[in-house]
């Protein structure tokens, strides 16, 4: 091990997949993808569009294909890690470096890049627009709140609305609204602290 081997990559805090992930990186480096860091890990982009990511978990390391639903997957390598939630993301999991067949991995990645070039994406089925009448009432009373809310990106607005409206009881919804109003006014997204 090199002397600085105690300085694990930040994306490798929870396991010992460092060597395996570096091997995956060396394969991905043979493609035209560019490495960026998003959501706390390496994400590879083509023309600013996220194509794949890699990471280590407790029992496996994986490549995830952000639009993997369009891959032919003739070798049946891909899984949908969250059947009910994930429409397009697919994971390819490995438990050892020996399982990584470079030729196969490159074929999948190149197909993913090709799909990106062709613009194959699941059109975000407009997530069921969520309406929060209670929040709307607050915004009607407080134009500064309404203005602050409009400054958020649509997905952040959605997170607030979803957070409020998934509460079963009106009392809980009101409590949640009280909690988010200061955040909205300070331009802090609901999940910003997890996005650092």
Secondary structure by P-SEA (a helix, b strand, c coil): ccccccccccccccccaaaaaaaaaaaaaaccbbbbbcccbbbbbccccccccccccccbbbbbccccccccccccccccccccccccbbbbbbcccccccaaaaaaaaaaaaaaaaaccccccccccccccaaaaaaaaacaaaaaaaaaccaaaaaaaaaaaaacccaaaaaaaaaaaaaaaaacccccccccc
